[in-house]
Amino acid sequence: MNSTSRRCLSVLAILLALPAQAQTPAPAKPKGAAPKAESPTPSARIATGLEAMRAKVLAGDADRAAYEELVGAIKADYAALEQSTPDANTVRTRLVAGIDDMYSRAKESKIAPEEFTALKADLLDAHLADTLAALAAKPDGKGLEALATSVGQLADASAELDPGTAEWRAHAQTLLDGLKKEAKLEPAALEPLREELAHARAMRWEAVLEKRATAKAATPTDFMRARNHVSDLLELQSQKDPGARELQQKLLATIDDLEQRAAGAALTKADFESLRKEIAQRGRTALAEKAKPKG
């Protein structure tokens, strides 16, 4: 064996004596991007925002971030109401005005939990109106199921606010049952339910305003909400009943008078009796109209 061979064997021996080295791993194949979490639906975002603001405010914290999140969620919802009356922008503006009122007062005084109950009902009501408008634009069974769910959610939230909730819920369910039997659902078939819900809305806010005003706790925004919903109901009914416009002006004047008097003293239930009866009567008038035979 020559010297060159001996040197090669020596090098080989040294290499074999070294500890085994870990092989450099092959580059890992890039994994597919993790699926993005689905963005919450506008209604889910509103529900979460409401709960966050409620928790903060009831704990005495007028948290700006919670307020802005809820307002932002509201401004991103109700797209199906663009062509409705009231339209999406009006609905959003009204809801935000109520939240602004609560947020402003929360900086200086306590907000009662009942105010959040009323706000929750308003938000569910707006969602219901949006669902109804979407169904009118595209009538189908799935949309009808969503509508029935929304009616139930609103009724559950309203029960604490309006003693007449069980009555309008039963009327709404009767109308929903009739819609489910329709061979082909037409947008016009939804109008009786739209009117029923408008009446329920006006009655609910009369009840809320009455309770708060008799406790000398009503704010200008409370009177505005009642005024808006009474006006909306009679505006809707004026399409079939021209006399509704005259009553609309009368009841709005009544609410204005109540607001002026409330500025000086607590009102009594008797002060609201006329307003309450007039609004209730509009529901009975609507029911009588629905009961008339067609043709």
Phi, psi and omega in degrees: 000124181281175185293327180295318180295320180296322179296320180297318180294324180295317178297318180297319180296319179297317181296320180292333180281342180291149177296146181299135178265139178293134178292143177293120184296147177293145179307132180293141177293130180300129178284155177298147180304136179302136181301134180290139177295137180294137177292143179295149176294157179305318182293324178292321179296321178295316181299318179294317180296320179297315182295322180293316180293320179300313181299317181295310185294317180292340176271005178087017183244107177278075187284120183294321182296318179295319177299312183294325179295316180294316179297319179297321179295319179296319182291344180263000185247177173072032181298329182292347182269007184304324182256012183265172174232115356291152184276178185302316182296320178295316180299313180299315182299318180295316180297316181295324178299319178295320179291319177302317181299313180294316182297319180296315180289332181295338180288339186238340183210169180284144175255130181287144178304329181299333179293325177286331175296316179294321179294319178301316179298319178297318180293319177294324178295318178295321177295320178297316178298321178295318179296320179295318179294321178295322179292321178297325180286329181216082183293124174200169183295322180296317179295326179291323177295319178296323179295314180299320178297317181295321178300314179297319180296317179294316180299319179299317181288328184281338187304326181285342187258323189233116180296344179271008184300316183301323181292310182289332178296319179295319178297316181296320180295321177299317179293320178296319179298322178293321180295325181293338180272351181294129177297320177223116184283120178254148180306323181297332181292344181274348186298318177301322178291321178301318180291321178300318181289324176296321178293317179298322180296314180295319179294321180297316183283337171295317181295317179296314180297317180301315181296316183286322181290323179288343174262008183054041182239001183288142177253165175304328179293326177297315178295322179297318180298313179299317180300315180299314186286324175295317179297316180299316180301310185286332174295318178295316182289337181293344178295333178246339184231099181302332181291346181294330181295319179295317178295324178304312180295322180296314183288326176294322176294323178297316180294321177300317180296318178298321180295318179297317181290326181294336179295337183256335184197163176292139177273167178246167177300327180297330179294336183260357187302314182296313180300314181299315182293321181295318180292317179300321180298326179296330176290319179293324178297318180296319180296321179296322179295319181292331183282347180295139178295143179280156176091000000 
